[in-house]
Amino acid sequence: MHIARTRLNMAAATAATAGLAVAALATAPLGGVAGAAPAAVPQTKAIPAITGHTLARDVPTPLSSAECEAKWRIACYNPLQYRTAYNLNSLYKKGITGKGRTIVIVDSFGSPTIQHDLDTYSRQFGIHSAKVNVVKWGKVPVFDPTNADMTGWAGETTLDVEMAHAVAPDAKIVLVETAVAETEGVTGLPEMMDAEKYLIDHGVGDVITQSFGATENTFPGFDQGNFSSIKKLRYAFEAANRKHVTVLASSGDGGATDSTADGKGYYDKPVNSWPSSDPLVTSIGGTQLHLDDKGDRVTPDSVYNDYGAGGGGQSHVFARPSFQNGVKSVVGTQRATPDVSMAAAVNGGAWTYSSFDPTAVGWDVYGGTSEASPLFSGIIALADQAAGHRVGDINSALYALAKHGAKGNGIVDVNDGTNNSYEGVTGYTAVNGYDMATGVGTVDALRFVPALARASRR
């Protein structure tokens, strides 16, 4: 979710082997671009999870939270505050910085200025920058800053890269830019899954973060109870499971509902979105942080529910997976989301820097679960380094840690009674234990990272 642009955006093998593979991949566009689907086939479009309202544009320098409150009536946070809030600095002092691990970020079109923008962002906050290895999948068109679809994805790309780097400063970043072609009634998703599987098969990446999604109900066949159009797209996640690659996805910004196929409205009933709803994916929901200028909490986290709301609820496609059997009294017979949550509220949004749009160069404030997923990808990179291997599919470990001494394991319950009701659809309330507003809660990285590393030993 974006606050500082003028328009509405809808939206391993060994480290050495992986590095060589990335270098080879980055030299040329990859993958084919399929032809358009027949007009009669419903079109499900992958959209960036970044959506929002305009409150400012191209701010010349980041403001303090107090200044944001005075100017826009929202809090705004920088990476140094996040590092304090999630108790990351003590891990860095121990050398746990994501070194030797690789985060894969998948976005359509990408951003032509991403390296420059990450360098500027890092320099502003005294963080060393990182090289962004760009892989073009398919015939990615030349970036057009007047194309709202492209700039929406560029904003998402900027947020993804800068948030992942903020948490895991020494992790390698591979940005996959896809071309958004139409295939079999879905737009963009097959290309994204093809790209992910290719990288997984070639040993590139320890964790994949996906800040995009499409409402389950919009997929071809859903209304007839035929879920094959979704299930046929799971091959990348199945490959990730085999290779112990962690896959994350934003839970969405529509609370217990989500966008209709035309992107102009919301369903008037509880729905869920894919890939967040997939049991092979860890669904990342949203919280609202309440921090002082140092990053210390003034009050406990609450549910993200301002210019959007953290996605959560039951899947209508996937049955309850075994890792949620311990919370079946809450989730019922279906897969439920989210699994865990990170910062996502616009009132408490993240500063980012971008220059892909020459008419709006500068600092912006973003929010949404499109922020939460890359933040958590950094946490996974830290856990991979601490474990000395990929932690892989973390869902079973996550729920086990939450059940057995959550606080000591670094899982912090969000239970303040706030909810993710949105657009007239009643959502879920943050209560003690698991709930469909924030999942098991959020994390204290100093405790959670080593606990996850221990739990994932194989």
N, C-alpha and C positions, 0 to 999 in steps of 0.2 A: 504494500500500500504506500502511495506516494503523496507527500504533502507539498513538495516545493517545486513542482512543475506547473505550467499554465494549462495543460490539458489533462483530461481524464484518461488514465491508462487502464484498459482492460487487459483488463487483461484476464608379494605378488610374486609373482616371480620376485626376484631380488630387486632392490631399488635401482641398481645399475641397469638391469634388463629392462625394467619399466621405463627408465629414462631414455634408453636407446629407442624403445618402441615409440615413445612420444615424439622424439626428434624425427623419426621416420614418418610418422603419421602427419606431422605438422607441415610437411613439405608440399602437400598437394591435397586438393579436395578429394573426399572419399565417398563411396557409396553411390547408388543410383537414385534417380528421382523418378518415381512412378507417375503414371498418367492420372488425370483427375477421375474421380469416381463418377458413376452415372448420376444425373441430376435427381433421379427418383430416390436415391439412397440418402437416408438422413445423414447430415454432416455434423459430426462431433468434432469440435475444435479444441485443441490444446491451447489454453491461454495461460499467460504468466499469472502467478498468484498475486501479482502486485496490482492493486486497484486503489483508488483514492480520490481526494479532493484537493483543489488548489488553495493553498494559504499563502504561498510566497514563491519566488523564483530566483534562481541564480544568486543566492546569497554570497557575498564576497568572502566571508570568513565564518566559521562555525560560531554560534552564540552559546552562551551558558544556558543552563536550564532556567535560571531566573529571567534571563533576557527573552527566552522563548515563551515563557509564561506571560510575560508582559506584552509581547508582540503578537503572539498567536493563541495564547491561552492553552498551550500544551507544554509538557516537559520534553526536552530533547537530550539525548545522551550520546557521548562519544565512546570510542573503544576502551579508553582507560577506565571509564566508569563501569563498563561491562566487565572488565577484567577483575575489578574489585567486587562487583555484585556476585559474580559466579566463582569467586575465590580461586582465580587462576594464577595470580602472581606467585603464590607459594610453589605451585607446580613448576613455573618457569625457573624459579631459583634452584629447583632440583634437576633442571635440564630437560624437563618434559615440555617440549615446545612443538611437537609434531614433526621433528626432524626425521627424515628417512621415510616418511609416509606421504601418500598422494591423495588429494581430494579431487574428484571429478565433478565438474559442474556442467549441466546440460541446459542450454538455452537456444531458442531459435534466433537466427540472425547474429546474435552476439553484439558486441560494441567495438567499433573501429579504434576507439581511444582507450581501451581497457588497461593497457600497460601504463600509459601516461597517467591515467586517473588513479590507479592503485599506487603508483609512485608518489603522486601528490597527496593522496590520503594518508599514506604512511608517514611521509615527511612532516605533515601537519601535527601528528601526534607523537613524533619521536620514535616511530616503529620502523625497523628496517623493512624494506619492500621485498617482494619476491617476483620471480619471473613467471608470467602467465603463459603457459604453453597452449597455443590455440590450435585446435583441430577442426578443420572445416569438413562437414559431412554432407556430401551432395553438392549441387551447384548453388552455393550460397550467393544470393544476389548482392550487388554492390549496395552498400548502406546508403539509404536516402533519409536524411534528417527531417524531411517533410512528410514522411510516411509514418502515421501514428502507430501502426502495428509494429514497425521496426523500432521506433523510439520507445515504445512500451517494453519490448523485449530488451532493448539496450539498458533501460533503467533497471530491469530485473537482473540483467547480467552484472551491472555495476554493484548492486546490493549484494548479490550472491558472492562475488569475488571478494569484496571488501569485508563482509562479515566473516567469511571463512578464514580469511587472513588475520582478522583481528583476534580470533581465538587461538588459532594454530599458526603462529608467525613463521615457523620454519618448515611447515608442510609445503610440498610442491602442489601447484595448482594446474590442472588440465581443464581448459574451457573448451567444450564441444559446441560448435555453432552448427545448427542444422538449417535446412533450406525451406522447411514447411511446405511439403508437397501433399497432395490429396491422395489417399489410398484407401480403398474399401470402406468408404463412408466415414473415415476419421481423418482429421487434418493435423499433420505434424507428429502424431504419436508413433506411427510405425517407424518413421525416420529416427526419432529419438531412441526407440527401443533397439533398432538396428545398430545405431552408433554405440549405445551402451554395451550391447552384447559383443561387438567387435573389440572394444577396449578391454572388456572383461576377459575374453578369450585370448587376448594378447598380453595379459598380465599388467595392464595399465590401470592403476587406481586401487585404493584400499577402501574408499567410501565414496558413494555417489549421492549427491544432493539434487533433488528435483523440486523446484519451486513453480510447479505448474500442475494443472489437473483439469479434469472434465467431469461434470456430474454424471454419475452412473446412469441415470434415467435418460440421458441424451444419446446413449450408444445404440446403434442399430440392433433391433431385436429385443431391447429391454422390455417394451410394453407387452410383448408376447411371452415373456418369461424365458427368452433365449439370450443367454449371457455369453455366447461364444465370441462375440466381437471384442469383448474385454479379455476373455480367457486366452484368446489367440495372441494377445499382446504381452503375455507374461513371460515369454521366453528369455528376455534379458534378466529378469529377476530369478528365474530358475537357474540360469548360468551363474549369477552372482552367488546364489546359495551354494552351488557346487564348489565355487572357488573361494568361498568365505569372504566375499566382498559385502560390506554393509550398504544397504540401500535405504535412503530416507526420502520422505516426501512431505511437503506442506499439507496440513489438514484442510486448508482453505480459509476464506475470510467471510463466509456466509453463515456462521453459527451452525444451527441445526438444519439449515436449508442451504441451497446453493443456486448457481446461475442456471437459467433456462438456456436452451440451445442457441437462441438468438443473441445471448449476452446482454439483453436489455432489461431483464427482470429476474425474479427469484421464484422458486416453487413455493406454493402455499402449504407445504407439508414437509415433514422431515425427510431429507435425502442425504446422500453421501457422495463423495467424489473419488475417482480413481486417478492416479495410482495410490493415493493415501490409504484407501480402503483395502488394498491388497495385503493378505497376511504375510507375504514375503518382504514387505516394506515396513519400516518403522515410521509411524505417522507422528509428525511433529506439530503439536498445537501451539496456542498462543497465550501468553500471560501479559499482564501489565506490571511493569516494575515501578516502584516508588522510591527514588534514590535522591540523596543529596549530591552536591557537586563533586564529592570525593568518590561516589559510587556506593556508599553505604546505604542500606535500606532504612527508610524512614518508617515504613509500615510493610507488612508482608505482601507478597505478590497477590494479585487478584486476576480474574479472568479478563482477557483482552476482549473488550466490547465497547468500541467507540465509533470510529469511522468504518468499522467492519467488526466482525466477531470471530473468535477462534472456531474453526470448523470442528464438529464432533457429532457422533451419533452412530447408529447402526448401519452397516452395509446391507443393501438389498441383494447383493450378488454373492457374497462370501459368508459361509457359515462360521460360527465361533471357532477359532483355532484353539488348539490345546493350550497354548500359553495363556489364554484368557479364561481357562476353566476355573481358576481360583476367584474370578470376579464375575462368574456367570449370573449371580443374583442381580448384578448391575446391568450387564450387557445382554442377557437373554441368550437366544440361540444363534445370534449373528455376530460376525466380526464387528468390533466397535473401535472407534477412533475418538481422540488421539491416543497415542501410547505415552508420550511425555511432552512437555512444553518448554518453550523458551520465549524470550522477549518478542512481542509482536504488536503491542498497542501503538497507535499513532500518538496518543498522549503518553509520550515516553518513547518516541521513535528514534531511529538511528541516523546520525549524520553520515552522509556519503558525499563523495565528490565526483562530478562527471563533466565531460566536455564533448560528448558525442553530438549534441545539438549546439551548433555555433551561435544560436540566438539565446541560449540559456546555459552559459558556462558558469559553474560555481558549485556551491554547497547546497544540498537538499536534505530534507528529513523524510525518511521512509519508515513504514511500519508494515504489519501484516505477517502472516505465517511464512511469507516469502523471505522474511528476515530470520524467522526462527529456525528453519531447516538448515541454511548454511551455518548459522551459529552452532547448531548441534553437530554438523559435520566436522567442525573444528574440535569439538569434544571427542568425537570418535577417533580422529587422527591422534590426539593425545593418548587415548586409551590404547590404540594400536602400538604406539611407541613404547608405552609403559609395559605392555604385554610382550613385546618383542615379536609380535605376529598380528595378523588381522583378527579382530574380534568377531568379524562376520555378522551373521544375523543375530542381533542382540535381543530379540523380543523375549525369548524364554528367560534369559539372564535378567532382563530388566524387571519382569514381573516377579521373579524369584527374589531379587534384591529388595523390591518394594514390600514383599510379604515378610521377609525375615530381617527385621531391624532396619527399616528404611532410613531413618535419620543417620545411623552409624554408617550406612552404605552410601550416603551422599544424596539420597533422594529426599527432596523437600516437598512435603504435601502442600497443595494449595487448597485451602478449605475455608475461605472467608465468606462463603455464601453468595458470592457474585455468580453470574450465569452467562451463557452464550446465546440467549434468545435474540433473534434478529429478524427484521423484516416481517414481523407479525407471527413468526413461527416460534413457539415455546421451545426453549433449549434445555440445557442441563445445568445444574447448580454445583459449584465447587464445594464438596463436603469432605469429611474425613475418608481417606483411602481413595481408591480408584473412582473416577467419575468421567463422564463423557464431555466434560468441559475442558479439563487439562490432563486427562490420563492419570498416571501415577503421581504427577506433579512436575516439579522442575528439579534442577540439580545444583549441588554444591560440588564443584569440579574437584576440589582438593581431595574429597573423600570418594566421590563417584568414580573418577577415572581409575584409581587403583582397584576399587571394588569390582568394576566392570572387567578390568584386565584379569583379575583373579578368577572371576566367574566364567570367563571365556576360554580358559586353558583347555587344550584338547590334546 
